[in-house]
Amino acid sequence: MLYCSKQGLIDRFSEDELIQLTDRNSLGIINDEVLNRAIEDASSEMDAYLSRFTFTADTLAKSLEPLACNIARYNLYDEAPTDLITKRYEDAVKFLKAVNKGEITLGTTEEDTEVATND
């Protein structure tokens, strides 16, 4: 399952930043292949922590998209993330670890229903 989208990343970080991070051919546009790989990698990393939960597009917790965006952004920076981007990534992973351990809950979905676990 993908936890964020191209538009979600644009809304949070700007199209200009995403062009800068993905445009490997100097075309002046977002390279969807590079961006989608970062989104898929972020989602796979999140799946590792969230495997005890059942999600569909309708039951995805509202709290997950910002985390996925921060992880995908961190992935796009390759070798030179700023301290702020690294901190946001580390905070996202810390949150996911706490969810995995049951220390905190995911909250509600877009329909304001509780997210179900597989327990």
N, C-alpha and C positions, 0 to 999 in steps of 0.2 A: 504494500500500500504506500502511496506517495503522500507525505504529510504537508507538502507545500507545493506551490506552483510558480511558474515564471512570473505571473502577474503579482503574486504575493511578494516575491523578491523585489520586483520593480517598485511596488508600493512602499516597501520598507527601506530600500537602499538606493533607489533611483536607477533609471535606465542607463544613465551615463556611467555609473560605477560598474554595472553589469557588462556594458560594452567594453570598458577598460579591462575587466577581468576575463572576458571570454573571447574577444575578437583577436584571434591569433593570426588572421590573414589581413588585418588592417582594412576591413571593409566598412567600418563605422556602424556596424550592427551587432546585436547580441548573437553569438554563435549558439544556436539552440542545442546542438550536439554536446558542447562543453557544459552548458548550463544544465541540461537534462541529466548528464552524468553526475554532476554535483548534487542534484536533487535526489537522484536514485541512491547515491552513496550515503547521503544524509538519512534517507528513509531506511536504508538497510541497517545503518548503525542504530537508529531508533528502534527498529523491529527487534533487535537483540535485547533491548531493555523492556520492551512492551509485549513480549510474546505471551504473557498471561492474560492479555486483554483481547476481546473480540471487537473489531471495528468494521464498519462499513462507511461509505461516504457520508451517510446520514447520521451516523453515531460517532463520528470523529470528534474528540474533545477539542473545544475551542483553544485550550492551552497548548496544543501541540504544534500548531502552525508557526508561531514565533520561534519556537525551539528549532524546528526543522530549517527555517530560514537562516537562523544564526549558524547552524551546523553547515548548511550548504555554502553559505558565504565564507566561512572559515576554510572549507575545502577548496574554494575557488582561489584563495590567496596563496595556495601552494606553500612556498618557502618563506614568504614575508608578511604574515599577518601582523597587524598592529597589536599593541597591548590590549586595546579595547575589544578588538575582534576575538582575540585569544580568550579574554575574560568572559565574553558572551558565550563562546563555545564551551569553556570549562563550566560555566554556570548551567548551561543546558544539560551537559552530561551529568552534573551533580544532581539536578532535578530528576533526570531519568533514572538514575541509580536509586534515588529515594522513592520514586514511584515503584520501581521494581521490587524494592524491599517492603513495600506497603507502608512506608513512613508518611507518605502524603498521597492524596488522591488526585486523579486527573480532573475532577470537576464535572462539568456538564457539557452536553453536546449543543449544537445549534438549536435544537428543539427543547433545551433545558431539561433533558433527562439524564440520569446518572449513567456513567459509562460502566458496562458490565465486565466482570473478570471471568476468566475461564475456571476459577477455583471451584 
